[in-house]
Amino acid sequence: MFDRVLVQRRPIPTRTPGGLYLPEKLQKSPREAQVIAVSKGLRNVEGKFNPLGVFVGDTVLLQEHRGDPIKWNGEDYLLVREEHILAKVVLLEHKSKGAKDIPDMRTLPKA
């Protein structure tokens, strides 16, 4: 019971990033969710809690059809076990470099 995570799924997209409307049969429940609350973790043999690997505010990727739906204050949530979380989503800032900025990059000879 102590390995539970309360998450809130992202809204179901009704349009593609390009602005096209998606038919209802293609509108799948998103597997991406935001962590709202985290339990203490599981007890080890010494009786101490092993903390979970996710934290409030993390974005996670869930297995499909897992968890217990909960409605609270008019909002929909999902209570999932930590083992049903596939990954933690981490966005990295990436600055694009041109070929001239990369020391190993060589210009190909013109054909």
The first five atom37 places (N, CA, C, CB, O) and aatype in JSON, in Angstrom:
{
  "aatype": [12, 13, 3, 1, 19, 10, 19, 5, 1, 1, 14, 9, 14, 16, 1, 16, 14, 7, 7, 10, 18, 10, 14, 6, 11, 10, 5, 11, 15, 14, 1, 6, 0, 5, 19, 9, 0, 19, 15, 11, 7, 10, 1, 2, 19, 6, 7, 11, 13, 2, 14, 10, 7, 19, 13, 19, 7, 3, 16, 19, 10, 10, 5, 6, 8, 1, 7, 3, 14, 9, 11, 17, 2, 7, 6, 3, 18, 10, 10, 19, 1, 6, 6, 8, 9, 10, 0, 11, 19, 19, 10, 10, 6, 8, 11, 15, 11, 7, 0, 11, 3, 9, 14, 3, 12, 1, 16, 10, 14, 11, 0],
  "atom_mask": [
    [1, 1, 1, 1, 1],
    [1, 1, 1, 1, 1],
    [1, 1, 1, 1, 1],
    [1, 1, 1, 1, 1],
    [1, 1, 1, 1, 1],
    [1, 1, 1, 1, 1],
    [1, 1, 1, 1, 1],
    [1, 1, 1, 1, 1],
    [1, 1, 1, 1, 1],
    [1, 1, 1, 1, 1],
    [1, 1, 1, 1, 1],
    [1, 1, 1, 1, 1],
    [1, 1, 1, 1, 1],
    [1, 1, 1, 1, 1],
    [1, 1, 1, 1, 1],
    [1, 1, 1, 1, 1],
    [1, 1, 1, 1, 1],
    [1, 1, 1, 0, 1],
    [1, 1, 1, 0, 1],
    [1, 1, 1, 1, 1],
    [1, 1, 1, 1, 1],
    [1, 1, 1, 1, 1],
    [1, 1, 1, 1, 1],
    [1, 1, 1, 1, 1],
    [1, 1, 1, 1, 1],
    [1, 1, 1, 1, 1],
    [1, 1, 1, 1, 1],
    [1, 1, 1, 1, 1],
    [1, 1, 1, 1, 1],
    [1, 1, 1, 1, 1],
    [1, 1, 1, 1, 1],
    [1, 1, 1, 1, 1],
    [1, 1, 1, 1, 1],
    [1, 1, 1, 1, 1],
    [1, 1, 1, 1, 1],
    [1, 1, 1, 1, 1],
    [1, 1, 1, 1, 1],
    [1, 1, 1, 1, 1],
    [1, 1, 1, 1, 1],
    [1, 1, 1, 1, 1],
    [1, 1, 1, 0, 1],
    [1, 1, 1, 1, 1],
    [1, 1, 1, 1, 1],
    [1, 1, 1, 1, 1],
    [1, 1, 1, 1, 1],
    [1, 1, 1, 1, 1],
    [1, 1, 1, 0, 1],
    [1, 1, 1, 1, 1],
    [1, 1, 1, 1, 1],
    [1, 1, 1, 1, 1],
    [1, 1, 1, 1, 1],
    [1, 1, 1, 1, 1],
    [1, 1, 1, 0, 1],
    [1, 1, 1, 1, 1],
    [1, 1, 1, 1, 1],
    [1, 1, 1, 1, 1],
    [1, 1, 1, 0, 1],
    [1, 1, 1, 1, 1],
    [1, 1, 1, 1, 1],
    [1, 1, 1, 1, 1],
    [1, 1, 1, 1, 1],
    [1, 1, 1, 1, 1],
    [1, 1, 1, 1, 1],
    [1, 1, 1, 1, 1],
    [1, 1, 1, 1, 1],
    [1, 1, 1, 1, 1],
    [1, 1, 1, 0, 1],
    [1, 1, 1, 1, 1],
    [1, 1, 1, 1, 1],
    [1, 1, 1, 1, 1],
    [1, 1, 1, 1, 1],
    [1, 1, 1, 1, 1],
    [1, 1, 1, 1, 1],
    [1, 1, 1, 0, 1],
    [1, 1, 1, 1, 1],
    [1, 1, 1, 1, 1],
    [1, 1, 1, 1, 1],
    [1, 1, 1, 1, 1],
    [1, 1, 1, 1, 1],
    [1, 1, 1, 1, 1],
    [1, 1, 1, 1, 1],
    [1, 1, 1, 1, 1],
    [1, 1, 1, 1, 1],
    [1, 1, 1, 1, 1],
    [1, 1, 1, 1, 1],
    [1, 1, 1, 1, 1],
    [1, 1, 1, 1, 1],
    [1, 1, 1, 1, 1],
    [1, 1, 1, 1, 1],
    [1, 1, 1, 1, 1],
    [1, 1, 1, 1, 1],
    [1, 1, 1, 1, 1],
    [1, 1, 1, 1, 1],
    [1, 1, 1, 1, 1],
    [1, 1, 1, 1, 1],
    [1, 1, 1, 1, 1],
    [1, 1, 1, 1, 1],
    [1, 1, 1, 0, 1],
    [1, 1, 1, 1, 1],
    [1, 1, 1, 1, 1],
    [1, 1, 1, 1, 1],
    [1, 1, 1, 1, 1],
    [1, 1, 1, 1, 1],
    [1, 1, 1, 1, 1],
    [1, 1, 1, 1, 1],
    [1, 1, 1, 1, 1],
    [1, 1, 1, 1, 1],
    [1, 1, 1, 1, 1],
    [1, 1, 1, 1, 1],
    [1, 1, 1, 1, 1],
    [1, 1, 1, 1, 1]
  ],
  "atom_positions": [
    [[0.81, -1.19, 0.0], [0.0, 0.0, 0.0], [0.86, 1.26, 0.0], [-0.93, -0.01, 1.19], [0.41, 2.31, -0.46]],
    [[2.07, 1.18, 0.49], [2.9, 2.38, 0.63], [3.72, 2.69, -0.62], [3.81, 2.23, 1.8], [4.56, 3.6, -0.59]],
    [[3.51, 1.95, -1.7], [4.24, 2.24, -2.93], [3.34, 2.93, -3.95], [4.83, 0.96, -3.53], [3.55, 2.8, -5.16]],
    [[2.34, 3.66, -3.47], [1.36, 4.3, -4.35], [1.75, 5.74, -4.68], [-0.02, 4.27, -3.7], [2.37, 6.45, -3.88]],
    [[1.36, 6.13, -5.89], [1.63, 7.48, -6.38], [0.32, 8.03, -6.94], [2.77, 7.49, -7.47], [-0.34, 7.36, -7.74]],
    [[-0.06, 9.23, -6.53], [-1.25, 9.88, -7.06], [-0.82, 10.76, -8.23], [-1.99, 10.73, -5.96], [0.03, 11.64, -8.08]],
    [[-1.41, 10.5, -9.41], [-1.05, 11.26, -10.61], [-2.3, 11.84, -11.25], [-0.29, 10.36, -11.61], [-3.42, 11.39, -11.02]],
    [[-2.07, 12.85, -12.07], [-3.16, 13.43, -12.86], [-2.71, 13.39, -14.31], [-3.51, 14.9, -12.39], [-1.68, 13.96, -14.68]],
    [[-3.52, 12.71, -15.13], [-3.18, 12.58, -16.55], [-3.31, 13.92, -17.26], [-4.08, 11.54, -17.22], [-4.06, 14.8, -16.84]],
    [[-2.58, 14.05, -18.33], [-2.69, 15.22, -19.2], [-4.06, 15.17, -19.88], [-1.52, 15.27, -20.27], [-4.63, 14.09, -20.04]],
    [[-4.59, 16.31, -20.28], [-5.87, 16.3, -21.0], [-5.77, 15.48, -22.29], [-6.32, 17.74, -21.32], [-4.72, 15.45, -22.93]],
    [[-6.87, 14.83, -22.67], [-6.9, 14.03, -23.9], [-6.83, 14.99, -25.09], [-8.17, 13.13, -23.96], [-7.69, 15.86, -25.22]],
    [[-5.83, 14.82, -25.95], [-5.72, 15.73, -27.09], [-6.86, 15.52, -28.09], [-4.37, 15.56, -27.79], [-7.17, 14.38, -28.45]],
    [[-7.46, 16.6, -28.55], [-8.52, 16.52, -29.55], [-8.02, 17.01, -30.91], [-9.73, 17.34, -29.11], [-8.72, 16.9, -31.91]],
    [[-6.81, 17.56, -30.93], [-6.19, 18.03, -32.17], [-4.75, 17.56, -32.25], [-6.26, 19.58, -32.25], [-4.11, 17.27, -31.24]],
    [[-4.26, 17.48, -33.46], [-2.85, 17.16, -33.68], [-2.04, 18.44, -33.46], [-2.61, 16.58, -35.12], [-2.62, 19.52, -33.42]],
    [[-0.72, 18.34, -33.31], [0.09, 19.55, -33.17], [-0.07, 20.51, -34.35], [1.55, 19.19, -33.01], [0.14, 21.71, -34.22]],
    [[-0.44, 19.97, -35.52], [-0.64, 20.8, -36.7], [-2.02, 21.44, -36.76], [0.0, 0.0, 0.0], [-2.29, 22.24, -37.66]],
    [[-2.9, 21.11, -35.79], [-4.21, 21.74, -35.73], [-5.36, 20.92, -36.28], [0.0, 0.0, 0.0], [-6.5, 21.39, -36.27]],
    [[-5.09, 19.71, -36.77], [-6.17, 18.87, -37.29], [-6.95, 18.25, -36.14], [-5.62, 17.77, -38.22], [-6.37, 17.86, -35.13]],
    [[-8.28, 18.15, -36.3], [-9.11, 17.52, -35.28], [-8.96, 16.01, -35.36], [-10.59, 17.93, -35.46], [-8.95, 15.43, -36.45]],
    [[-8.85, 15.37, -34.2], [-8.76, 13.91, -34.14], [-10.15, 13.31, -33.97], [-7.83, 13.47, -32.98], [-10.92, 13.8, -33.14]],
    [[-10.48, 12.26, -34.73], [-11.76, 11.58, -34.5], [-11.75, 10.94, -33.11], [-12.03, 10.51, -35.6], [-10.69, 10.59, -32.59]],
    [[-12.93, 10.77, -32.53], [-13.02, 10.23, -31.16], [-12.33, 8.88, -31.01], [-14.47, 10.1, -30.74], [-11.72, 8.61, -29.97]],
    [[-12.41, 8.03, -32.03], [-11.8, 6.69, -31.9], [-10.27, 6.75, -31.85], [-12.24, 5.81, -33.07], [-9.63, 5.79, -31.43]],
    [[-9.68, 7.87, -32.27], [-8.23, 8.03, -32.2], [-7.78, 8.8, -30.97], [-7.73, 8.72, -33.44], [-6.58, 8.95, -30.73]],
    [[-8.73, 9.3, -30.19], [-8.39, 10.06, -28.99], [-8.16, 9.08, -27.84], [-9.51, 11.09, -28.63], [-9.1, 8.65, -27.18]],
    [[-6.9, 8.74, -27.62], [-6.55, 7.79, -26.56], [-6.27, 8.54, -25.27], [-5.32, 6.95, -26.97], [-5.85, 9.7, -25.27]],
    [[-6.52, 7.85, -24.18], [-6.18, 8.42, -22.88], [-4.67, 8.54, -22.8], [-6.74, 7.54, -21.7], [-3.96, 7.56, -23.04]],
    [[-4.16, 9.71, -22.47], [-2.7, 9.9, -22.46], [-2.02, 9.07, -21.38], [-2.37, 11.37, -22.26], [-2.58, 8.86, -20.3]],
    [[-0.83, 8.59, -21.69], [-0.07, 7.81, -20.72], [0.86, 8.7, -19.91], [0.73, 6.73, -21.43], [1.47, 8.24, -18.95]],
    [[0.95, 9.96, -20.29], [1.8, 10.9, -19.58], [0.98, 11.55, -18.46], [2.37, 11.98, -20.54], [-0.17, 11.93, -18.68]],
    [[1.57, 11.67, -17.28], [0.85, 12.23, -16.13], [1.81, 13.0, -15.24], [0.14, 11.11, -15.32], [3.03, 12.82, -15.29]],
    [[1.23, 13.87, -14.42], [2.03, 14.64, -13.46], [1.8, 14.06, -12.07], [1.65, 16.16, -13.49], [0.67, 13.75, -11.69]],
    [[2.88, 13.91, -11.31], [2.81, 13.37, -9.95], [2.25, 14.45, -9.02], [4.21, 12.88, -9.46], [2.79, 15.56, -8.95]],
    [[1.17, 14.11, -8.31], [0.5, 15.03, -7.39], [0.91, 14.75, -5.94], [-1.02, 14.92, -7.54], [1.12, 15.68, -5.16]],
    [[1.03, 13.46, -5.59], [1.41, 13.07, -4.23], [2.12, 11.73, -4.27], [0.15, 13.0, -3.29], [1.88, 10.91, -5.16]],
    [[3.01, 11.51, -3.3], [3.81, 10.29, -3.23], [3.73, 9.74, -1.82], [5.29, 10.55, -3.64], [3.8, 10.49, -0.85]],
    [[3.58, 8.41, -1.7], [3.55, 7.79, -0.37], [4.96, 7.67, 0.19], [2.87, 6.41, -0.44], [5.94, 8.05, -0.45]],
    [[5.06, 7.13, 1.41], [6.36, 7.0, 2.09], [7.29, 6.01, 1.42], [6.15, 6.59, 3.53], [8.51, 6.14, 1.52]],
    [[6.74, 5.02, 0.74], [7.55, 3.96, 0.14], [7.31, 2.65, 0.85], [0.0, 0.0, 0.0], [6.51, 2.58, 1.79]],
    [[7.98, 1.61, 0.42], [7.84, 0.29, 1.03], [8.8, 0.13, 2.2], [8.08, -0.82, -0.01], [9.88, 0.73, 2.22]],
    [[8.4, -0.67, 3.17], [9.27, -0.95, 4.31], [10.29, -2.03, 3.92], [8.45, -1.41, 5.55], [9.96, -2.99, 3.23]],
    [[11.52, -1.85, 4.39], [12.53, -2.88, 4.17], [12.53, -3.83, 5.37], [13.94, -2.24, 3.95], [11.69, -3.69, 6.26]],
    [[13.45, -4.78, 5.39], [13.48, -5.78, 6.46], [13.77, -5.16, 7.82], [14.52, -6.84, 6.15], [13.43, -5.75, 8.85]],
    [[14.39, -4.0, 7.84], [14.69, -3.32, 9.1], [13.52, -2.47, 9.58], [15.93, -2.46, 8.95], [13.59, -1.86, 10.65]],
    [[12.45, -2.42, 8.78], [11.28, -1.64, 9.17], [11.33, -0.18, 8.75], [0.0, 0.0, 0.0], [10.41, 0.59, 9.05]],
    [[12.39, 0.21, 8.06], [12.5, 1.59, 7.58], [11.89, 1.7, 6.18], [13.99, 2.06, 7.56], [11.82, 0.71, 5.45]],
    [[11.45, 2.9, 5.83], [10.85, 3.11, 4.52], [11.92, 3.37, 3.46], [9.87, 4.29, 4.56], [12.83, 4.17, 3.67]],
    [[11.8, 2.67, 2.33], [12.62, 2.97, 1.16], [11.84, 3.96, 0.31], [12.98, 1.65, 0.34], [10.77, 3.62, -0.19]],
    [[12.33, 5.18, 0.15], [11.57, 6.19, -0.59], [11.39, 5.8, -2.06], [12.26, 7.55, -0.49], [12.2, 5.07, -2.63]],
    [[10.33, 6.31, -2.65], [10.06, 6.05, -4.06], [10.98, 6.9, -4.93], [8.57, 6.34, -4.39], [11.6, 7.85, -4.46]],
    [[11.06, 6.53, -6.2], [11.96, 7.22, -7.12], [11.35, 8.4, -7.85], [0.0, 0.0, 0.0], [11.99, 9.0, -8.7]],
    [[10.1, 8.74, -7.52], [9.46, 9.9, -8.15], [9.07, 10.9, -7.07], [8.21, 9.48, -8.98], [8.91, 10.54, -5.9]],
    [[8.93, 12.15, -7.48], [8.62, 13.22, -6.54], [7.46, 14.06, -7.05], [9.86, 14.11, -6.3], [7.16, 14.04, -8.25]],
    [[6.82, 14.78, -6.16], [5.72, 15.66, -6.53], [6.21, 16.64, -7.6], [5.16, 16.43, -5.29], [7.27, 17.25, -7.46]],
    [[5.43, 16.77, -8.66], [5.79, 17.66, -9.76], [6.46, 16.96, -10.93], [0.0, 0.0, 0.0], [6.54, 17.53, -12.02]],
    [[6.95, 15.72, -10.72], [7.57, 14.97, -11.82], [6.53, 14.64, -12.88], [8.23, 13.68, -11.3], [5.34, 14.5, -12.58]],
    [[6.98, 14.52, -14.11], [6.15, 14.01, -15.2], [6.57, 12.58, -15.44], [6.28, 14.89, -16.51], [7.76, 12.29, -15.59]],
    [[5.59, 11.66, -15.49], [5.88, 10.24, -15.63], [5.1, 9.65, -16.8], [5.55, 9.49, -14.33], [4.1, 10.21, -17.26]],
    [[5.58, 8.5, -17.28], [4.92, 7.75, -18.33], [4.37, 6.48, -17.69], [5.91, 7.42, -19.51], [5.11, 5.73, -17.06]],
    [[3.05, 6.24, -17.86], [2.38, 5.13, -17.19], [2.11, 3.97, -18.13], [1.08, 5.61, -16.59], [2.01, 4.14, -19.34]],
    [[1.99, 2.77, -17.54], [1.49, 1.63, -18.3], [0.02, 1.87, -18.59], [1.71, 0.28, -17.53], [-0.67, 2.54, -17.83]],
    [[-0.46, 1.31, -19.7], [-1.88, 1.47, -20.04], [-2.73, 0.61, -19.11], [-2.14, 1.09, -21.52], [-2.3, -0.45, -18.66]],
    [[-3.92, 1.09, -18.83], [-4.94, 0.35, -18.07], [-4.46, -0.06, -16.68], [-5.36, -0.88, -18.84], [-4.8, -1.15, -16.2]],
    [[-3.69, 0.78, -16.03], [-3.23, 0.51, -14.67], [-3.7, 1.62, -13.75], [-1.69, 0.37, -14.62], [-3.89, 2.75, -14.19]],
    [[-3.88, 1.29, -12.49], [-4.23, 2.29, -11.49], [-5.72, 2.34, -11.21], [0.0, 0.0, 0.0], [-6.54, 1.81, -11.95]],
    [[-6.04, 3.0, -10.11], [-7.42, 3.15, -9.68], [-7.85, 4.6, -9.87], [-7.6, 2.72, -8.2], [-7.22, 5.51, -9.33]],
    [[-8.93, 4.83, -10.65], [-9.39, 6.2, -10.85], [-10.0, 6.79, -9.57], [-10.42, 6.26, -11.98], [-10.71, 6.1, -8.84]],
    [[-9.71, 8.05, -9.32], [-10.22, 8.76, -8.14], [-10.72, 10.11, -8.6], [-9.12, 8.9, -7.03], [-10.06, 10.8, -9.38]],
    [[-11.89, 10.5, -8.12], [-12.41, 11.83, -8.4], [-12.38, 12.59, -7.08], [-13.87, 11.79, -9.03], [-12.94, 12.12, -6.08]],
    [[-11.74, 13.77, -7.07], [-11.61, 14.55, -5.85], [-11.68, 16.02, -6.2], [-10.28, 14.22, -5.1], [-10.96, 16.49, -7.08]],
    [[-12.55, 16.74, -5.53], [-12.77, 18.18, -5.8], [-13.05, 18.46, -7.27], [-11.55, 18.98, -5.35], [-12.6, 19.47, -7.82]],
    [[-13.8, 17.56, -7.9], [-14.16, 17.74, -9.3], [-13.06, 17.43, -10.3], [0.0, 0.0, 0.0], [-13.25, 17.62, -11.5]],
    [[-11.92, 16.96, -9.83], [-10.79, 16.63, -10.71], [-10.62, 15.11, -10.78], [-9.47, 17.3, -10.2], [-10.94, 14.4, -9.82]],
    [[-10.12, 14.61, -11.9], [-9.86, 13.19, -12.08], [-8.39, 12.89, -11.82], [-10.26, 12.73, -13.51], [-7.5, 13.55, -12.35]],
    [[-8.16, 11.88, -10.99], [-6.8, 11.45, -10.65], [-6.71, 9.94, -10.84], [-6.44, 11.85, -9.18], [-7.72, 9.27, -11.09]],
    [[-5.5, 9.43, -10.73], [-5.25, 8.01, -10.84], [-4.26, 7.62, -9.76], [-4.73, 7.63, -12.26], [-3.22, 8.27, -9.6]],
    [[-4.57, 6.57, -9.0], [-3.67, 6.07, -7.97], [-2.97, 4.84, -8.54], [-4.45, 5.73, -6.64], [-3.61, 3.81, -8.79]],
    [[-1.65, 4.93, -8.73], [-0.9, 3.85, -9.36], [0.22, 3.37, -8.44], [-0.31, 4.3, -10.7], [0.69, 4.1, -7.57]],
    [[0.62, 2.13, -8.65], [1.79, 1.6, -7.95], [3.04, 2.09, -8.66], [1.75, 0.04, -7.88], [3.03, 2.32, -9.87]],
    [[4.1, 2.25, -7.91], [5.35, 2.73, -8.51], [5.81, 1.8, -9.64], [6.45, 2.84, -7.44], [6.37, 2.27, -10.63]],
    [[5.59, 0.51, -9.49], [6.04, -0.44, -10.52], [5.3, -0.28, -11.85], [5.86, -1.86, -10.01], [5.76, -0.79, -12.87]],
    [[4.17, 0.43, -11.85], [3.43, 0.67, -13.08], [3.84, 1.97, -13.77], [1.94, 0.69, -12.79], [3.27, 2.35, -14.79]],
    [[4.83, 2.63, -13.21], [5.4, 3.82, -13.85], [6.56, 3.34, -14.71], [5.86, 4.9, -12.79], [7.53, 2.77, -14.2]],
    [[6.46, 3.59, -16.01], [7.49, 3.12, -16.94], [8.73, 3.99, -16.94], [6.92, 3.04, -18.33], [9.85, 3.5, -17.06]],
    [[8.52, 5.31, -16.82], [9.66, 6.22, -16.92], [9.31, 7.57, -16.32], [10.09, 6.4, -18.38], [8.14, 7.94, -16.2]],
    [[10.35, 8.28, -15.94], [10.21, 9.67, -15.53], [10.66, 10.51, -16.71], [11.04, 9.99, -14.21], [11.75, 10.3, -17.25]],
    [[9.82, 11.46, -17.12], [10.13, 12.3, -18.27], [10.98, 13.48, -17.82], [8.84, 12.79, -18.98], [10.58, 14.24, -16.94]],
    [[12.15, 13.62, -18.42], [13.05, 14.72, -18.09], [13.33, 15.47, -19.38], [14.38, 14.2, -17.43], [13.84, 14.9, -20.35]],
    [[13.01, 16.76, -19.39], [13.27, 17.57, -20.57], [14.64, 18.23, -20.42], [12.16, 18.65, -20.77], [14.92, 18.89, -19.42]],
    [[15.47, 18.04, -21.42], [16.8, 18.62, -21.41], [16.84, 19.8, -22.36], [17.87, 17.57, -21.79], [16.29, 19.75, -23.45]],
    [[17.51, 20.85, -21.93], [17.66, 22.01, -22.8], [18.81, 21.72, -23.76], [17.92, 23.31, -21.98], [19.9, 21.34, -23.34]],
    [[18.55, 21.9, -25.04], [19.55, 21.59, -26.05], [19.77, 22.81, -26.92], [19.12, 20.37, -26.91], [18.83, 23.38, -27.48]],
    [[21.02, 23.21, -27.02], [21.35, 24.33, -27.9], [21.99, 23.77, -29.16], [22.31, 25.36, -27.18], [23.01, 23.07, -29.1]],
    [[21.38, 24.07, -30.27], [21.87, 23.57, -31.55], [23.19, 24.25, -31.92], [20.83, 23.8, -32.66], [23.36, 25.46, -31.75]],
    [[24.11, 23.44, -32.41], [25.39, 23.99, -32.86], [25.52, 23.74, -34.35], [26.58, 23.35, -32.08], [25.11, 22.69, -34.85]],
    [[26.06, 24.67, -35.03], [26.33, 24.5, -36.45], [27.59, 23.7, -36.65], [0.0, 0.0, 0.0], [28.34, 23.46, -35.7]],
    [[27.84, 23.28, -37.87], [29.03, 22.47, -38.18], [30.31, 23.19, -37.81], [29.04, 22.1, -39.66], [31.29, 22.55, -37.44]],
    [[30.32, 24.52, -37.91], [31.53, 25.29, -37.61], [31.84, 25.29, -36.11], [31.39, 26.72, -38.11], [33.0, 25.48, -35.72]],
    [[30.83, 25.09, -35.28], [31.02, 25.12, -33.83], [31.52, 23.8, -33.27], [29.73, 25.49, -33.16], [31.98, 23.75, -32.13]],
    [[31.44, 22.74, -34.06], [31.82, 21.42, -33.59], [33.23, 21.13, -34.09], [30.82, 20.33, -34.06], [33.44, 21.05, -35.3]],
    [[34.21, 20.97, -33.18], [35.6, 20.82, -33.61], [35.85, 19.59, -34.47], [36.48, 20.76, -32.42], [36.72, 19.63, -35.34]],
    [[35.13, 18.48, -34.26], [35.38, 17.25, -35.01], [34.73, 17.26, -36.39], [34.88, 16.06, -34.22], [35.05, 16.41, -37.23]],
    [[33.85, 18.2, -36.64], [33.09, 18.21, -37.9], [33.98, 18.69, -39.04], [31.84, 19.1, -37.77], [34.6, 19.75, -38.97]],
    [[34.04, 17.88, -40.07], [34.82, 18.26, -41.25], [33.86, 18.53, -42.41], [35.85, 17.14, -41.63], [32.83, 17.88, -42.52]],
    [[34.2, 19.46, -43.23], [33.38, 19.76, -44.4], [33.63, 18.69, -45.45], [33.7, 21.17, -44.96], [34.78, 18.36, -45.76]],
    [[32.55, 18.16, -46.02], [32.68, 17.15, -47.06], [33.14, 17.82, -48.35], [31.34, 16.4, -47.29], [32.73, 18.94, -48.65]],
    [[33.98, 17.14, -49.11], [34.42, 17.72, -50.39], [33.24, 17.83, -51.35], [35.55, 16.88, -51.02], [32.35, 16.98, -51.35]],
    [[33.25, 18.87, -52.16], [32.19, 19.06, -53.14], [32.36, 18.04, -54.25], [32.19, 20.5, -53.71], [33.47, 17.78, -54.72]],
    [[31.24, 17.47, -54.67], [31.29, 16.44, -55.72], [31.34, 17.04, -57.1], [30.09, 15.52, -55.62], [31.39, 16.31, -58.09]]
  ]
}
